């Protein structure tokens, strides 16, 4: 059932993005009286699942869910329709239109992607408001979950002051900012420390195959038991450990560190059970493991237990517009920075590139409209930015040649465009294979 929910969200988001992107090409093409022969969701290699011709356009759904397309008459595209291009240009064809009209048609898809993302962020600001925790409210410092960051010099308990010279006000984006940063200034036990992160930090993190980066320190709440845990007899789900062997241990990292350092020991603990302080025994196996599943804790419970104070800001419809635009701008800048690191081999960020399976795994296994729209917005930005890359066969490649034509007054020949399209297609296939190959490696070999 969980897989079905993830798959439903994945396909719904993908379909929405594809249809709207292609509409971005379709609408200006029709406005400029350019014939659109096909409008397809997914690719119809050899056959279609559904198709219906309305007027001059065939609308359909293909069987291969790797994207979609509109086939515009008189255009060198993925269809590589050389027979049509060999005939004399017709007034309704793309190649017969002025360069400025062709440019608008080609930019239509990515324009819709960016507009969609910003509209989603505006809608989310209005519908859900803004829930966040200030950096100052993380009073006992951060939880460093990744050993690569520990090796680089970041410690659990550090209080982050600034990242790359920018003061940190909200904690929500700290993990992402740390991954993209070069220098971090922290308060460590009252002393200010500056940490320089290695250039290939992202590559090291991918190689380490460890989930998690930097999070708030959270309470250790029992969520269940594994491996015939001896703790099943002394603890029960919902227990929250607060003290181990007479020493305060309110956080997960403290409990796990104790277990790792004390294999084979059984010690008294104090815990909260049904809101009452209770004594029990904690058993650590010979491998330094507890055999306990850790339960997640809601923001509301964290507030009730006195760990953190969250702030929520609500927006009127008018206020949600600038708030949503600012959020969209932040996500666009962030993704552009990530893409820059991916195309810089020394960072090792290319190792983390994922394909369709990676995107599928982003979606939660419980249906959440808030999560769905948030993920769809960032995917729309990603689709827009990727399509603007100056690679033949992508919108950005066509735009590059159109701008050359508008500046120089010389139109590239159809033969040149055919060769460029083929080169671009090969590059895209290589990127697709690389991204999905990374998925396969992580899922099979990486284990």
C-alpha positions in Angstrom: 0.0 0.0 0.0 2.8 2.4 0.9 4.5 1.8 -2.5 1.1 2.4 -4.3 0.8 5.8 -2.5 4.3 6.8 -3.4 3.8 5.7 -7.0 0.4 7.6 -7.2 2.0 10.8 -6.0 5.0 10.3 -8.4 2.9 9.7 -11.5 0.5 12.5 -10.7 3.3 15.0 -10.2 5.1 13.8 -13.3 2.0 13.9 -15.4 1.1 17.4 -14.2 4.6 18.8 -14.9 4.8 17.2 -18.4 1.3 18.3 -19.5 1.8 21.9 -18.3 5.4 22.1 -19.8 4.1 20.9 -23.2 1.1 23.3 -23.0 3.7 26.0 -22.6 4.9 25.1 -26.2 1.5 24.3 -27.5 -0.4 27.5 -26.7 2.1 30.0 -28.3 2.4 27.6 -31.3 -1.3 27.8 -31.8 -1.4 31.5 -31.2 1.2 32.0 -34.0 -0.9 29.7 -36.2 1.8 26.9 -36.2 0.5 23.4 -36.8 0.9 21.0 -33.9 0.7 17.4 -35.1 0.9 15.6 -31.8 0.4 16.4 -28.1 1.5 13.4 -25.9 1.8 12.6 -22.2 4.6 10.0 -22.1 6.3 8.6 -25.2 4.3 6.5 -27.7 7.2 4.4 -29.0 5.6 2.0 -31.5 2.1 2.4 -30.0 -0.1 4.5 -27.7 -2.2 3.6 -24.8 -4.8 6.2 -25.8 -5.1 8.6 -28.7 -7.7 10.8 -30.3 -7.4 13.3 -33.2 -9.1 16.6 -32.7 -8.7 19.0 -35.6 -5.1 18.8 -36.9 -3.7 17.5 -33.6 -3.5 14.0 -32.3 -3.7 13.9 -28.4 -2.6 10.8 -26.6 -0.9 8.9 -23.8 2.1 6.8 -24.5 3.3 3.8 -22.6 6.8 5.0 -21.7 6.7 7.4 -18.7 10.0 9.2 -19.4 8.5 12.5 -20.4 6.2 13.8 -23.1 6.2 16.0 -26.2 4.5 18.1 -28.8 5.3 17.5 -32.4 5.3 20.9 -34.2 5.3 20.9 -38.0 8.5 22.0 -39.7 10.7 21.7 -36.7 13.9 19.6 -36.1 13.0 17.8 -32.9 13.2 14.3 -31.4 11.0 12.9 -34.1 13.8 13.6 -36.7 11.1 13.8 -39.5 13.5 14.3 -42.4 10.8 13.6 -45.0 8.8 16.6 -43.9 11.9 18.8 -43.7 12.9 17.9 -47.3 9.7 19.4 -48.6 9.3 23.2 -49.3 8.5 25.2 -46.2 4.8 25.8 -45.6 3.2 28.9 -44.0 1.9 26.9 -41.0 5.3 25.4 -40.2 7.7 26.3 -37.4 10.6 27.0 -39.8 8.5 29.6 -41.7 7.7 31.7 -38.6 9.8 34.8 -37.6 12.7 34.1 -35.2 11.0 36.0 -32.3 7.9 33.8 -32.6 10.0 30.6 -32.7 11.9 31.9 -29.6 8.6 32.4 -27.7 7.4 28.9 -28.6 10.6 27.3 -27.4 10.7 29.3 -24.2 7.0 28.5 -23.4 7.7 25.2 -21.6 10.3 26.5 -19.1 8.3 29.7 -18.6 5.3 27.6 -17.5 7.6 25.5 -15.2 8.8 28.6 -13.4 5.4 30.2 -13.2 3.9 26.9 -11.8 6.6 26.6 -9.1 6.0 30.2 -8.0 2.2 29.8 -8.0 2.5 26.6 -5.9 4.7 28.4 -3.3 2.2 31.3 -3.2 -0.6 28.8 -2.7 1.3 26.9 0.0 2.0 30.2 1.9 -1.7 31.0 1.9 -2.9 27.5 2.7 -0.3 26.3 5.2 1.5 29.4 6.4 5.1 29.1 7.4 6.3 26.8 10.2 9.8 27.2 11.4 12.2 27.2 14.4 14.7 30.0 14.9 18.4 29.1 15.0 18.6 30.6 18.5 15.9 28.2 19.7 18.2 25.2 19.1 19.6 25.8 22.5 21.7 22.6 22.9 23.2 22.8 19.4 23.0 20.5 16.4 23.0 16.8 15.9 25.7 15.8 13.4 24.3 12.6 11.8 26.9 12.1 9.1 30.5 10.8 10.0 31.9 12.7 7.0 30.8 16.0 8.7 32.3 14.8 12.0 35.6 14.1 10.3 35.5 17.5 8.7 35.3 19.1 12.1 31.6 19.7 12.9 30.5 18.3 16.3 27.2 17.4 17.8 26.4 20.2 20.3 27.9 22.9 18.1 25.7 26.0 17.7 25.9 27.3 14.2 26.5 31.1 14.0 27.0 31.6 10.3 27.5 29.7 7.0 29.7 31.1 4.3 29.6 34.5 6.1 25.8 34.6 6.3 24.1 34.7 9.7 21.7 31.8 10.2 18.3 33.0 11.4 16.1 29.9 10.7 17.2 26.3 11.3 15.0 24.7 8.6 17.6 25.0 5.8 20.8 24.4 7.8 21.3 20.9 6.5 21.2 21.9 2.9 23.3 25.0 3.4 26.0 23.0 5.3 26.2 20.6 2.4 26.7 23.4 -0.1 29.1 25.5 2.1 32.8 26.1 2.4 33.1 27.7 5.8 31.0 27.4 9.0 31.4 29.4 12.2 30.1 27.7 15.3 29.8 28.3 19.1 31.4 25.3 20.7 31.2 25.4 24.5 31.4 29.2 24.6 34.3 29.4 22.1 33.9 30.5 18.5 35.3 28.0 16.0 35.7 28.3 12.3 35.4 25.1 10.2 36.6 24.8 6.6 34.8 22.0 4.7 36.6 20.1 2.0 35.7 20.9 -1.6 34.6 17.3 -2.3 32.4 17.2 0.7 29.3 16.1 -1.3 31.3 13.3 -3.0 32.5 12.1 0.4 29.0 12.0 1.7 27.7 10.0 -1.3 30.6 7.6 -0.9 30.0 7.1 2.8 26.4 6.0 2.0 25.1 7.5 5.3 21.7 9.1 5.5 21.2 12.4 7.3 23.3 15.5 7.6 22.6 18.1 10.4 19.4 18.1 12.4 18.0 19.3 15.7 18.8 17.1 18.6 15.7 15.0 19.3 14.5 12.9 22.3 15.0 9.1 22.3 11.4 7.7 22.2 10.9 4.0 21.9 9.0 3.1 18.7 9.4 -0.7 18.8 12.0 -3.5 19.0 14.1 -5.6 16.6 16.6 -8.5 16.8 14.9 -10.1 19.8 16.0 -7.1 21.9 16.3 -7.7 25.6 14.9 -4.2 26.1 11.5 -5.6 25.0 11.0 -6.9 28.6 11.9 -3.6 30.4 10.7 -0.9 28.0 7.6 -0.3 25.9 6.7 1.8 22.9 6.2 5.4 23.8 8.9 5.5 26.6 11.2 8.5 26.4 14.6 8.1 28.0 15.8 11.1 30.0 18.6 9.8 32.2 21.2 6.9 31.9 23.0 5.6 34.9 22.4 8.8 36.8 23.5 11.1 34.0 21.1 13.3 31.9 20.6 11.9 28.4 17.6 13.6 26.9 18.8 13.2 23.3 19.0 10.4 20.8 22.7 11.1 20.1 23.6 10.7 23.8 21.7 7.4 24.1 23.4 5.9 21.0 26.8 7.2 22.0 26.4 5.5 25.4 25.3 2.2 23.8 28.3 2.2 21.4 30.7 2.9 24.3 29.2 0.3 26.6 28.6 -3.0 24.8 27.2 -5.8 26.8 26.1 -3.7 29.8 22.8 -3.3 31.5 22.2 0.0 33.3 19.4 1.8 35.2 17.6 4.5 33.2 15.0 7.1 34.0 12.2 7.6 31.5 8.9 9.2 30.9 6.1 6.7 30.6 2.6 8.0 30.2 3.8 11.4 31.4 5.2 9.9 34.6 8.8 9.5 35.6 9.6 5.8 35.7 12.8 3.7 36.5 13.8 0.8 34.2 16.8 -1.1 32.9 18.5 -0.5 29.6 20.3 -3.5 28.0 23.1 -3.0 25.4 24.0 -6.1 23.4 27.6 -7.2 22.7 27.7 -5.2 19.5 26.8 -1.9 21.2 23.3 -2.0 19.9 20.0 -1.5 21.7 17.6 -3.3 19.3 15.2 -0.4 19.6 13.3 1.4 16.8 13.3 5.1 17.5 9.9 6.8 17.1 9.4 10.1 15.4 8.1 13.0 17.5 5.8 15.6 16.2 6.5 19.3 16.4 3.6 19.7 18.7 5.0 17.0 21.1 8.4 18.6 21.0 6.8 21.9 22.2 4.8 20.2 24.9 7.9 18.4 26.2 9.7 21.7 26.3 12.4 20.8 23.8 11.7 23.5 21.2 9.5 26.5 20.5 8.2 26.6 16.9 7.0 29.8 15.2 4.2 29.8 12.7 3.3 32.7 10.4 0.0 32.9 8.6 -0.4 35.0 5.4 -3.4 36.7 3.9 -3.9 36.2 0.2 -2.1 39.5 -0.5 0.8 38.7 1.9 1.2 35.2 0.4 2.3 36.6 -2.9 5.6 38.1 -1.8 6.2 35.3 0.6 5.7 32.7 -2.1 7.8 34.6 -4.6 10.6 34.8 -2.1 10.4 31.1 -1.4 10.5 30.3 -5.1 13.5 32.6 -5.6 15.4 30.8 -2.8 14.7 27.4 -4.2 15.7 28.5 -7.7 19.0 29.9 -6.5 19.6 26.8 -4.4 19.0 24.4 -7.3 21.2 26.5 -9.6 24.0 26.3 -7.0 23.5 22.5 -6.7 23.7 22.2 -10.5 26.9 24.2 -10.6 28.5 21.8 -8.1 27.3 18.8 -10.1 29.1 20.1 -13.2 32.2 20.8 -11.2 34.0 17.3 -11.0 36.2 18.2 -8.1 33.2 18.5 -5.8 32.2 14.9 -6.4 28.5 16.0 -6.4 27.9 14.2 -9.7 28.0 10.9 -7.6 24.7 11.9 -6.0 22.8 12.5 -9.3 19.7 10.3 -9.3 17.2 9.3 -11.9 13.5 8.3 -11.8 13.9 6.0 -8.8 15.5 8.8 -6.8 12.7 11.1 -7.6 10.2 8.4 -6.7 11.8 8.0 -3.3 11.4 11.7 -2.5 7.7 11.2 -2.1 6.4 10.1 1.3 4.7 6.8 1.8 1.7 8.5 3.4 -0.5 10.8 1.3 0.3 14.5 2.1 -0.9 17.3 -0.2 1.5 19.7 1.5 4.5 17.3 0.7 3.1 16.6 -2.8 2.9 20.3 -3.7 6.3 21.1 -2.1 8.0 18.3 -4.1 6.1 19.2 -7.3 7.3 22.8 -7.0 10.9 22.0 -6.7 10.6 19.4 -9.5 9.1 22.1 -11.7 12.1 24.3 -11.0 14.5 21.5 -11.7 12.7 20.7 -15.0 12.8 24.4 -16.0 16.4 24.8 -15.3 17.5 21.5 -16.9 15.6 22.4 -20.1 17.4 25.7 -20.3 20.8 24.0 -20.5 22.3 24.8 -23.9 22.2 21.2 -25.1 20.8 20.4 -28.6 17.5 18.4 -28.2 16.6 20.5 -25.1 14.7 23.7 -25.2 17.9 25.5 -24.2 19.7 24.2 -27.3 17.0 25.5 -29.6 17.0 28.8 -27.8 20.8 29.0 -28.2 20.6 28.6 -32.0 17.6 31.0 -32.3 19.6 33.7 -30.4 22.5 33.1 -32.7 20.2 33.6 -35.7 18.7 36.7 -34.3 22.1 38.3 -33.5 23.9 37.2 -36.7 21.0 37.2 -39.1 22.1 33.8 -40.3 19.9 30.7 -39.8 21.6 27.4 -39.2 21.0 24.9 -42.0 18.5 22.1 -41.5 21.4 19.6 -42.0 23.4 21.3 -39.2 20.3 21.2 -36.9 19.8 17.5 -37.7 23.4 16.7 -36.7 23.1 18.9 -33.6 19.8 17.3 -32.6 21.5 13.8 -32.9 24.5 14.9 -30.7 22.1 16.4 -28.1 20.0 13.2 -28.1 23.1 11.1 -27.5 24.1 13.4 -24.6 20.7 13.2 -23.1 20.7 9.4 -23.3 24.1 9.4 -21.7 22.9 11.6 -18.8 19.8 9.5 -18.4 21.8 6.3 -18.3 24.3 7.9 -15.8 21.5 9.2 -13.5 19.5 6.0 -13.5 22.7 3.9 -13.3 23.5 5.8 -10.1 20.1 4.7 -8.8 20.8 1.1 -9.7 24.3 1.2 -8.1 22.9 2.6 -4.8 20.0 0.1 -4.7 22.0 -3.0 -5.6 25.8 -2.7 -5.6 26.0 0.1 -3.1 24.6 -2.2 -0.5 
